[in-house]
Amino acid sequence: MFNQISAYLNESLEELRHVRWPTRQQSIRLSGIVLLFTFAASAVFGVIDFLLAELIRGLLSLRF
């Protein structure tokens, strides 16, 4: 059991050595892109939510 865990950890560390980690500039740029997309998506969903709420409010206020 211990040999299997040890082998797994050694293989995991070996794989991590093959990973090409992003540079600081790449990390900053990609983080900015993620933040921009997140803010844009939340704005779009906020507008859609507002419009649907107004539509439902308008439909519920109709009297037949």
N, C-alpha and C positions, 0 to 999 in steps of 0.2 A: 504494500500500500504506500509506504513512504517513498519507495523508488519511483512509483508512478507519479506521485505529486512532484517529486524532485525533477523528473524528466519533463513534466508539463511546464513547470516554472522555467527550466532551462531553455526549452523550446520557445516559450513565450518571450523570454528576454532576447533570444536570437532573432526572432521575428521583429521585435522592436528596433533592433539595430539596422534592419533593412528599410525601415520607414523613412521616407523623405519628409522631414518636418518643415513647415513653412517658415520663411524668414519673418523677422519682426514687421517689416513693411507689408508683406503679404497678409499677415495676421491682422494688422490695423486696417488695411484696405477691405479685406473680406468681412471683418466685423462691422465696418461702416456700411457695407452693402446690406448685410443682414439687418442692421438697425433701420436703414432707410426703407427696406422692403417691409419690415414689421410695422413701422409707422404708417406707411402708405396703405398697407392692407387693413390696419385697424381703422384708418380714416374712411376707407371705402365701406367697410362693414358697418361702421358707425352711421354713415349716411344712409345705407340700405336699411338699417335697423330703425332709424328715425322715420324714414319714408313709410315703411311698413306699419309702424306704430300709428302714424297719422292716418294712414288708409284704414286701419282697423278702427281707430277712434271715430273717423268719419262715418264708416259703415254702421257702427254701433249707435251713433247719434241719429240715424235716419228713423223717421216715424212713418209707419204705414197706416 
